[in-house]
Amino acid sequence: MPAPIPANLDRLATDARLLLEQLCRQPSIAAQNTGIAEMADLVEAEMRETGFTTRRFSIPGAPPILYGELKGGPYTVLLYDHYDVQPPEPLDLWESPAFEPTVRDGKLYARGTSDDKGEIATRLIAIRALREELGQLPITLKYIIEGEEEIGSPHFEEIIKPHAKLLKADGCLWEGDGFEPDGRPELGLGSKGLLYVQLDVQGTGKDAHSGGAPVLPSAAWRLVQALATLKTPKGHIRIPGFYDDVRPPTEAQLQALRDQPDTDAYMKESFQLDRFIDGLAGFELRKRQAFAPTCNIAGLTSGYGGEGSKTVLPAHAMAKIDFRLVPDQDPSDILAKLKAHLTANGYDDVRVTVFGNAEPVVTPIEEPFVQRISRIAHAFGDQQPSITPLFGGTLPLLGALRRHVGVPGLSVPGDPVYWANGAHSPNEHVRLEDLRRAVHFNWYLFQELGKK
């Protein structure tokens, strides 16, 4: 039997939308240090309005991590979210301004709606509703909301390490899952690791007339030739030893992927394509998405990119590369192997700058906290949840939480996300129906976790 529905769910959904609009009107772009301090003040005020006792964890030069505690029953859950967002560029592709929340066709558009302010709003509104109904929460909540997730959480470990004992809990709920197109709740048990680097090549001291190409070094050609050594046309990463530490998936993880619904058509529609790499489909597509490490060119610039022509030989070329890593790959080891590979192939002049790294983290399906959440998710909609053992993105903080807090965790469908939210892209949005369902799920989940 599906979960009970709060009598005032429509009002709660409206409250969540209004709160989300308020949060999204305040820019909070970590990469540009825009609006971060103002956003921290706003979020902390909303946490206090909800009933949390708050404090700030901080170090010089970094945005604060907001910590809130709301005492209830003995079972304790640690919640994680972030109040920073991705830059909104390219601005000309937005159909309405990125920081002016706009409702169109049952969807709320603004930067941060799905990643990750939507979950902050739905969690806070659900908690307020429970306190209004019950007087006291059936569980104790500890809540950390950081301001640097979108730039790799570079200070997260340093900031939370002194407070590790305070963060102890029975389990942790990360950001980030919703419902499958068929209505099944989604559970995410881990994230890939990350190594983000920038490769720079300097050819001449300044841009030159392209007539000098017979005798002058080209930074652009030098860079693309170096990039071509990293990966074969078939997708195999050529760096020696890159795959040495890849841990094979377990049978339980593979079975979880077999049990997931087929979303190929939805993904093709979302990404506007006819076929996936190598014609992948179904289980094999989901398996590669979950367990294949990657070498991705995230940005590539050199020379003239304006309208019309300019015959120039560029002096400088740059590429941004992100490697998504799987258990048990280590970003420091991959960095060393990348540098050794470039040197061995005669590209020791390519300068490598590291902008982010994080280890892969995965919670086993057999973990009791995962099993408990899975049963609650099943009861919520009277459907087995869809379990993703390892999702393609990275939550940089998870390694620090595992090392210092040691709490088992996963993401649950308390976030108003779906397969085409457009997170990190222009026209990011949430569907209002998903906002309503996320409030309902959080309301139900926090009650059920308080039961023995």
JOVEN-V109801 format. One line per field, one symbol per residue. ss: DSSP state (A for helix, B for strand, O for the rest). phi: phi as a letter, one per 40 degrees, with the letter a starting at -180 (. if undefined). burial: # if it has 16 or more other C-alpha atoms within 10 Angstrom, else .. A space follows every 50 residues. Layout:
ss=???
phi=???
burial=???
This chain:
ss=OOOOOOOOAAAAAAAAAAAAAAAAAOOOBAAAOBOAAAAAAAAAAAAAAA OOBBBBBOOOOOOOBBBBBBOOOOOBBBBBBBOOBOOOOOAAAOOOOOOO OBBBOOBBBOOOAAAAAAAAAAAAAAAAAAAAAAOOOOOBBBBBBBOOAA AOOOOAAAAAAOOOOOOOOOBBBBOOOOBOOOOOBBBBOBBOBBBBBBBB BBOOOOOBBAAAAAOOOOAAAAAAAAAAOOBOOOOOBOOOOOOOOOOOOO AAAAAAAAOOOOOAAAAAAAAOOOOOAAAOOAAAAAAAAAAOOOOBBBBB BBOOOOOOOOOBBOOBBBBBBBBBBOOOOOAAAAAAAAAAAAAAOOOOOO BBBBBBBBOOBBOOOOOAAAAAAAAAAAAAAOOOOBBBOOBOOOOOAAAA AAAAOOOOBBBOOOOOOOOOOOOOOOOOBBBAAAAAAAAAAAAAAAAAAO OO
phi=.cccbccbccccccdcccccccccccdacccbfbgccccccccccccccc hccbabcabdgbccccbbbbcacccbbcbbabbcbcdccccccccadcbb dbcbfgbbbicgdcbacdcdcccccccccccccbgaccbcbbbbbbbbcc bgfcbdccccdcbdcccdacabbcchbbbcdcgccbbbbibccabbbbbb bbcccadbccccdcbbcbccccccccccccacdchccccdgdcdbccccc ccccccccccccbdcccccccfbcacdggcafdcccccdcbccbbbccaa bagcbccgbacbbccbaabbbbbcbbdbcbcccccccccccccccgbccc cbbcbaaaccbaccdcddcccccccccccdbfacccbbcacccbbdcccc cccbbgccaabbcbbcbacbcgdgbcgdabcccccccccdccdccccccc cc
burial=..#.....#..##.###.############...#.#..##..##.##..# ##.#.###....##########..##############.....#.##### #.#...#########################.....############## #######.##...#..###.##########...################# ###...##........####.##..##..#......###..##..#.... ..##.###.#.#.#..#.............#.#.###..##.###..... .##.........###################..##.###.##....#..# .#...##########...##..##.#################.####### #..###############..############.################# ..
